[in-house]
């Protein structure tokens, strides 16, 4: 196991060249240094083709900014949206040879299509253990409606992991017709099966990719283990229920990992909590 530092070329404008970070596992540190006025965006990809924003850096003056990237990415590139810059450098560091990153396209929707895609078995796709950490889904394309991602341990009972939501067409500062760029959907659930569903209309080819880490060959992995649900509030019996959608923001939504029904109790909501269909949900 060792730490590797990768230099990501920084353009003066537009998008820079593609740089592979496929061999970096675990939580990565991204450091941007130098003088600039405006914003730099780190774009990430799981197929070296479709890129989405994963981190952004904003300032006016000299900066040395460090941010964490807890996602498996195959490659990155820098996007410059600055009025001026001087001596700007960007580095990504992470563990090397401490595991194996895997990436795949799990859905590809043609224009005009909608509905449910075939179920994907992650253990068959990434033998022998599937994905164990740093799991994230990326979506790129153009659609009107809702694209959801469901997960399952047995391939029969599925619950939402989250998804991507859109109600407008992509726009471009350069006049081209780009794909929409959605923030990554991060999942801490250890699951075996995933499937994607579009409730709406696909106007341009839309793809969904997945990436994550697993043990190195010979590491003794024994399969995917389900997560244990949280303990209910003291004095109140709680039971796990099926997941329901919780929207957040104009483009994406997140579904909490677990839901619990509270019975016979008066619920006082705090900041970051929501009461939806009788379920107390922590969204903070």
Secondary structure, DSSP 8 states (H G I E B T S, - for coil): -EEEEEE----SSEE---EE-TTEEEEEEEEEEEEEEEEEEEEEESSSS-EEEEEEEEEEEEEEEEEEE-S--SEEEEEEEEEEEEEEEEEEEEEESSSEEEEEEEEEE-TT--EE---EEHHHHSTTT---EEEEEEEEEEEEEEEEEEEESSSSS-EEEEEEEE-S----TTS----EE---EE-----SEEEEEEEEEEEEEEEEEEEEEE--TTS--------------TTS---B------B-SSSEEE--S--BB--S------TTEEEETTEEEE--
